[in-house]
Amino acid sequence: MSQDWASVTDARLFRCCHVGNHGSGVLLAQDEKNLWILTNAHLVDRVAKVHVVDPKTRRWIETTAWVTARGKPEAEDFALLRSDALPFLAPFVTKLAAPLEDGNSRTVDLLPVSVGDTPRAYPLPAVGRRTGFNNLEPPHAPFERDMVCVYGGVRQANSGTPVFDGDRLLGLNELHPFDATFEKTGDDGQSTKQRVVGIGASSPQAIEAFLRGHGHAALADRIVQRDG
């Protein structure tokens, strides 16, 4: 992909990556041996080609990553990938943001590195939503998930595009369109319900639950932000 990374100064953009032909993801952590990558389950099978930008050369570098955990897209659209540690990256951990609870709102940053000539962050409003889904496989029971609706001018964001809250990961783009409702207080002090439509991103609590539920509690411990 022809992009101008020479002027990029936002360190978070270097934590984003291309996954496969059409997806994105986020670099969760690197230690001496392994690089851990989070993306959407519907983007990968067993092995994926991942492209990461070298912060020094500003060039895309390809690495092969193996799927070590994969959820069912209709229930938890996450896949955890592992590749060999990349020599141009120092060890790091991408911490998870604080949860955005149902009906609460704040400004977040959408980081679509797979679109545009110069990668950049897009500050956008977001609201938390506890939403229900129907299980497509037995026992076909409905279930609920915590998600985040990012709205207000979202134009292009492919699957797996990271959403950050400050320097911490809030989630990945999963669904479009996705709506949410929250209370908005006007200048007169009166509260009214407002419905917004945008993209549906996963939540920090869903990411943590996925990692713990698939045998990666140690990694979850590293990326979860604890009070105090």
JOFENUR-V773345 format. One record per helix or strand of 2 or more residues. SS is the DSSP state (A for helix, B for strand). FROM is the first residue (numbers start at 1). TO is the last residue. If there is no record, write none. Layout:
BEGIN
((SS,FROM,TO) (SS,FROM,TO))
END
This chain:
BEGIN
((A,11,15) (B,16,19) (B,23,30) (B,34,39) (A,41,43) (B,47,53) (B,60,70) (B,79,84) (B,92,93) (B,105,111) (B,122,134) (B,142,150) (B,162,165) (B,168,185) (B,191,202) (A,204,213) (A,217,223))
END
